[in-house]
Amino acid sequence: MTERLADVSARIEGIRQLGAVVNAMKGIAAARARTARAQIGAVDSYAATVAAAMSSLLGPSGALSRPGGGDGESGRKGLLVFCAEQGFAGAFSERVLDVIGEDPATASLFLIGARGLSIAASRGLEPVWSAPMPSHTPGIPKLADRIVRAIYGALDAGRFDRLDVIHAGWTSGRPQVVRKSLLPIDLSDLPPPPAVPPLTQLPGDALIASLGGDYVHALVCKAALHAFAAENEARMEAMSSAGSQIARELEVFEATLRRVRQEAITAEIIELGTGAATARGTG
């Protein structure tokens, strides 16, 4: 009985320690998701500023050459996909990869996230380029630099003519996978041009190409931040479910502990009573 009581007590202590780890992971994920959501607004503002500058240069007729290359309506396609970097996020990466399916654009697949890379490999998907997601948001601009260099290198090599970006978002407490065109830049997303065009000292084509690169970089940063926030939101949800399960198991084992203690007390009382009766009988 004593050994069983010790086993149940040890199990309860182990569950409590696991619960502390789960709560810590949930807190870290919440802080990271909150930081990413706050930074998305700054990236949106920057992208909007660059978009307005591009629109003012293109003018109402869009006379300058379209940034990003290609007409975007035909030719080979590529995909930039953001998956999870770490585990304990439920089916986060699976939901993102499910959107790809048998898309022929996976022939030019750029995949972000170590956890997503392993799941993609199990599905027979081999990216032409991959990179890990940084553990903190300050590393995302550098990641975007690497992504932009990789996709423009592949574009120059003729691997694709159009590139879509796929990432998860979090809307009303539910995950949502988003797919948008990244290259060529969709000019319909630009705001209306101003009535008076700006004065410039650089050639229009060179300036719009430079702004186009900045705009693509901003869009990649935005997608990465959304994916980063969504992964941590998914981890929070998974840890909440794990915490609820731990609480239920703890209740069961605490009830077992009370029962075992009561059984031990009862057995001890019976033993004492039996011993006293035996002593009286022999006396």
RANORCOR-V212115 format. One record per helix or strand. SS is the DSSP state (helix for helix, strand for strand). FROM is the first residue (numbers start at 1). LEN is the number of residues. If there is no record, write none. Layout:
BEGIN
SS:FROM:LEN + SS:FROM:LEN
END
This chain:
BEGIN
helix:2:57 + strand:77:6 + helix:92:9 + helix:104:5 + strand:109:4 + helix:114:9 + strand:129:3 + helix:137:20 + strand:162:10 + strand:174:10 + helix:187:3 + helix:204:79
END
